[in-house]
Amino acid sequence: MESLYILVPLSVVLVFVIGAIFWWSVRSGQYDDMEGPAYRMLMDDRDAPAPRSPEKPEDPASQVRNE
């Protein structure tokens, strides 16, 4: 029973220390995605553009520029 007087406060302090370390690591960018930008650079972006919807008429100025 006497060990609870030591173990309960010690566990509460340990929870706060672990929480503070986790909070610091999140705020300092330790969990940022380091591989995603490298994979996005390798993705093929030469896909065909999406077709324009027929509801929107083309801009007449763009037709002049394309000729």
RAZIQUI-V481625 format. One record per backbone hydrogen bond with DSSP energy under -0.5 kcal/mol. NH is the residue of the N-H (numbers start at 0). CO is the residue of the C=O. Records with the same first field share a line. If there is no record, write none. Layout:
NH=CO  CO
This chain:
3=0
4=0  1
5=2
6=2
7=3
9=5
10=6
11=7
12=8
13=9
14=10
15=11
16=12
17=13
18=14
19=15
20=16
21=17
22=18
23=19
24=20
25=21
26=22
27=23
28=25
29=24
31=28
33=31
38=34
39=35
40=36
41=37
42=38  39
44=42
55=52
56=54
61=58
62=58
63=59
64=60
65=61
66=62  63
